[in-house]
Amino acid sequence: MSDISDSPHDGLSLRGRTALVTGAASGIGRAVAARLARAGAGVVVLDRDEAGAKEVAADVDGRPLVADLADPDVVDTLGLDDLGVDILVNNAGLQHVAPVEDFDPAQFGLIQRVMLEAPFRFARALLPGMYARGWGRIVHVSSVHGHRGSPYKSAYVSAKHGLEGLSKVIALEAAGRGVTSNTVCPGYVRTPLVEGQIADQARSHGIAEDEVLDQVLLARTPVKRLVEPAEVADLVAFLCGPGTDSVTGTSLHVDGGWTAA
């Protein structure tokens, strides 16, 4: 058994709730699945990585669900009506680094489908059940790039800005119905997604790979370290917990002070 869910219970109770976390086989999604399970929620672990989804589901006593969100139509085939999902965490994502003139349009479209259209599709499918039960929490794992731009990330920045808008619209439509919608906006997090872009960043900026962390990733961050996945997971859990009925339509930053300037 992994130590993914071995941290002590800290008083936040989500017992009786069911959470769906997308992109939950690794990184932030894995940490969120563990944190919500530790609070007592039943967790549906969704990822295109079947082995990873099953591993995390076993660790958190949850349920694996395998789907490739490159085709958002798949959302309508997952039998979501039968799951009784109270908490939706839209986390799945990918990255591609290139200047606009060299950016593959197919890759641009893929990122929009996974990171913007799929969250819309999940919300569309799950909101009726949340409304009927009079309670729901939707948390979108956005990014500091939902509020700031960076060179060479046109698709990612566009998708995250769109996700911020989607969250606000849901918050307005859900007001007074027991459902909230918020975004969590990390800076650079210690995940495979970030580690996987170091070579691309080095090539795009014309620097050595060992210079990327200081000169690119943390250049605008006063706190000179990567954010840990557990920090993001704790913030997601807070938004799903007690005392947050009026916390909706917000963007909560965990970015080391990046957006303070």
C-alpha positions, 0 to 999 in steps of 0.5 A: 500500500502506498503512503498516498492516503496515510496522513492523519485525518485533520477534521475536514469531513466529506463523508457521504460525498462522492468526488470525481477527479480528472487527470488523477493518476499523477501529480496534482490530481493524485494529490487531490484524490488522496486529500479528498479520500482522507477527508472521507469522500468516495473518489472516482479516479479518472485518467487515460492511464489505466494502470495509473488510475487503478493504482491510485484508486486502490490506494484511496479505496476509490473507483478507477475510470479510464477515459481519454479526454482528447475526445470530449464526447467520451464524457457522455459515455461514462455513465456519470448519472449513476455515480452521484457525484457531489464534487467535480475537480477538473484537473486533467491537462497537458502542455506544449511549448512553441512560438505561435508561428511554429505552434501546431494547430492540431496541438492547440486544438487538443489542449483546448479540448482537454483543458476547456471543453472537457471541463464544460462537458463534465459540468454540463453532465453533473450540474443537474444532479448537484442542483437536484440534491441542493449541494455541489462543489466544482473546483477547476485546477487552473493556473497562474496562467489563467491570469498571466501570459507567458511566451511560447504557451499560447494554447495553455494560456488560452485554455486556462483563461477560458477555464477562469471564465467558465468557472465564473459563469457556472458560479453565477448560474448556480448561485442560490442552488447550493453549488459553488464553482471556483478555480485554484491557480498554482504557479509551477508545481513539482509534477511530471507536467512541469518536469517534462517541459524543461527541455522544451523551455531550454530550447525555446529560450536558448539556455541550458536545461539546468538554467530553466528552473531559476531563469524561466520557471521561478523568474517571476516568483518571489518564493523560490521553490516549486509548489508541492502538489499537496499544497494545491490539494489542501486548497481544493479540499478547503473549497469543498469543506464547511463554511464555503457556501459563499465562496464562489466565482473566485480564483485562489492563488498558490503561486509563491507571490507571482501575481502579487507584483 
